[in-house]
């Protein structure tokens, strides 16, 4: 789709809450509020054109801001390492099955 950002923005609950707070804050610098709104709209899947029109930003400024956000995010985020194995899954399923309540049907 034309105008769709090449940057996929996926926010966790904590990040979304912080950005929503910043976007609604009247005491923060305008640039910071705009940046928070831009990232929230991108996370909702809106196109660059839609975001630019809504926030009154040119596409070049919007693209530069998204690039800066992505660069900053990559610098501060920590890689996620998954340590849950198939054996862990089998053990979890066994424990859940052992605690599953028995259904008693009345006749």
N, C-alpha and C positions, 0 to 999 in steps of 0.2 A: 504494500500500500504506500503511495507517495507520502513523503513526510514522516514516515515511521522512523523512530530513532533506532540506530544500530545498537544502542546500548539498552540492554534489558535491565530494568531496575526492579529488584526484588528486595522488599524491606521486611525485616523482622518486626515483631510487635513493639519492641523497645525503640527501634529506630523510627518506626512510624509515629509512635507517641511523641518522641522528642521533636520530630519534624513538624507534627501538627501543633505542638506547643509553640515552636518558633514561628510558624506561619501565622499564628493568631496573636502574637505578641506585638503590642504597639510601641514598646520601649526599645526594641532591637533595631539596628540599622536596617533601612529599607532594602539594601542589597541582600542582607542575610534572610530577611522575610521572603523576598522574591525567590531566592535560591531554594528555600525550604518548600515553597509552593510549587516550584518547577519540578523538583524531585518527586513530590507527592503526586503530581499530575502524570509524570512519566511512569510512576509505579502503577497508576491506574490504567495505563495502556493508551493514553491519549497520544495523538500524533504531535510531531513537532509544530506543525502549522496550528493545530488547535491550542497547544500550550502557548505559542507565541502570540496568537490573537487574544487569548484570555489574559495574559500577563503584560501585553503591550511590549513584547520583546522581538527583536529581529531574529531571524533564523541563525545568523552567524553568532550572535551573542548567546542564544540558547544552546547551540552546539558547543561553543567554547565552555559554557558553564557546566554542561553535562560531562564534557571531557575532564574538566577540573574535578568535578565530584567523583568521577570514576577513578581518576588518578589518586585522589586523596583516600578514597575507600580502599583501594588496593594497597596503599602504604600503611594504613592503620589496622586493617582487618587481619585477623589471625587465621591461618588455614585450619580447616576442620578435619579431624582425623577420626574415622569411624572404627571403633574397636569391637563392635558387636559381631560375633561369629555365628555360623550355622548351629554350632553346638549350644551357644547361648540361647538362640531362638528355640531350639528343641527343649532345652531345660525350662524356659519360660512357658512354653505351651504345656508342658507336663504340670508345672506348678499351677497354672490357671485351670487346667482340667481337674486337678485334685480339689480345687476350691469351688468348683462350679456347683451351685445348689441343685439338689435333686428336685424335679418337678413331681408333685403329688396331685394327681387328677382325681377329683371327687366323682363318684359314680352317680 
